[in-house]
Amino acid sequence: MPKIALVQMRCEKAAVAQNLAQIETFLGEAESRQIDIVAFPEMCVAGYADPTRYSQAIMGLDGPEVRRVLAMTRGMVLTALVGLIETRLGHKPYITQIAVRNGEIVGIYRKRTIKGEELLWFSPGDVVPVLQHDALTYSMAICADVGNETVFRDGAQGGTQIIFEMAAPGVVYLEIDLTQGIAQTL
């Protein structure tokens, strides 16, 4: 069974360089602990920001911020689930979580459940990709998706064994060893 780490970090609004530096530190820590999948918070690259006030927090999947994340994971066997505000030409941006492994994007999930003030700022996604890390089949959900049965049903229908639910940042780094059922705060 894979080892999974969940990172809760302080992600300042539009402090992209600072947030990327923290992500790099956590990736190094995860690699040194032989973590298989490390999940970062919703919008961790940009910080949880209103894109109408922080346009610099909006980024493309081919932009320098994502290229830096890809470079950070090059040569690593772990999968990193990293959150950002993704540009959408002519429309409100997406809240996106990318799955990255060895310098490549292996999956993209766009938050489907947009509620409250987010309705003013973001577009909903419409697909729940089912992804693979070695023998583990997984999918992703973001924050308010936790109450959306369709997101979980779509993942389950695709054979998902575990759904990673990323949310806005807190302060806990949790390592889970599925082989022994042990969770450890680091």
Buried (B, 14 or more C-beta within 10 A) or exposed (E): EBBBBBBBBBBBBBBBEEBBEBBBEBBEBBBEBEBBBBBBBBBBBBBBBBBEEBEEBBBBBEEEBBBBBBEBBEEBEBBBBBBBBBBBEEEBBBBBBBBBBEBEBBBBBBBBBBEEEBEEBBBBBEEBBBBBBEEBBBBBBBBBBEEBEEBBEBBBEBEBBBBBBBBBBEEEBBBBBBEEEEEEEE
